[in-house]
């Protein structure tokens, strides 16, 4: 069982907003920054958010990240069918381990 | 533009050693103070960090795999490699290589290779 908890699946209507939660502990999210990855079907993960809330070049501002205490959230506004993917949060844990959430499969209705 | 490409056998027998290589192009593996890493994903499953290394040869392994993992770097060929010994069916996964940005409180992987599926089966 992962040290980071994510809901296995979420859904929202096209054009709407969704927030994907990632719950951790004081040993990981509580003291280290969080990154988020998007994995489209059949492809490799791609960095969406790093350092809790920063977007790499080329990532639209529809994607946002935040962190509070031992939890982090990925927000996506103006949902598009192309946003259907698995989303993973990740961070460093003080057990000397990189940890990822179990992933959230997003369906756009 | 930095690109990573995994290579290696797609099929490994149980109890044997899995060996995959990541070829880096578009930048030197020795530049920029970056780390390099391996992440794996079993079919239908989530991501699991395997380990990371620096161009100097310093290595950092997932504690749960540490006993079986060896990572190395060849700066002359601009590539790094992963060996996982005594494999079982549970090691069947897509193995991704990625550049790791790791400093102070910042830790993330970007970019990623396309991944290579390694199946453990007799």
Contacts between the chains, C-beta under 8 A, distances in Angstrom:
chain1	res1	chain2	res2	distance
A	2	B	46	6.8
A	31	B	105	7.4
A	32	B	105	5.4
A	32	B	107	6.5
A	33	B	105	5.2
A	33	B	106	5.4
A	33	B	107	6.7
A	33	B	108	7.9
A	35	B	107	7.2
A	35	B	108	3.7
A	35	B	109	7.4
A	37	B	47	7.7
A	37	B	109	7.7
A	43	B	114	7.7
A	44	B	96	5.8
A	44	B	112	4.4
A	44	B	113	6.6
A	44	B	114	5.4
A	44	B	115	5.1
A	45	B	39	7.9
A	45	B	47	6.8
A	45	B	96	7.2
A	45	B	109	7.7
A	45	B	112	5.6
A	46	B	110	8.0
A	46	B	111	7.8
A	46	B	112	7.0
A	47	B	108	6.1
A	47	B	109	6.8
A	47	B	110	3.9
A	47	B	111	7.4
A	47	B	112	8.0
A	50	B	101	7.2
A	50	B	106	7.1
A	50	B	108	4.2
A	50	B	110	7.2
A	51	B	106	5.3
A	51	B	108	7.5
A	56	B	110	6.4
A	88	B	46	6.9
A	88	B	47	5.6
A	90	B	47	7.3
A	90	B	107	7.9
A	90	B	108	7.0
A	90	B	109	7.5
A	91	B	107	6.7
A	92	B	102	7.9
A	92	B	107	4.5
A	95	B	63	6.8
A	96	B	60	7.3
A	96	B	63	6.3
A	97	B	49	6.8
A	97	B	62	6.0
A	97	B	63	6.1
A	98	B	37	7.7
A	98	B	39	8.0
A	98	B	49	3.7
A	98	B	52	7.5
A	98	B	62	7.6
A	98	B	107	6.9
A	99	B	49	7.3
A	100	B	39	7.9
A	100	B	46	6.2
A	100	B	47	4.2
A	100	B	48	7.1
A	100	B	49	7.0
A	101	B	46	7.4
A	102	B	46	4.8
A	103	B	46	4.8
A	103	B	47	7.3
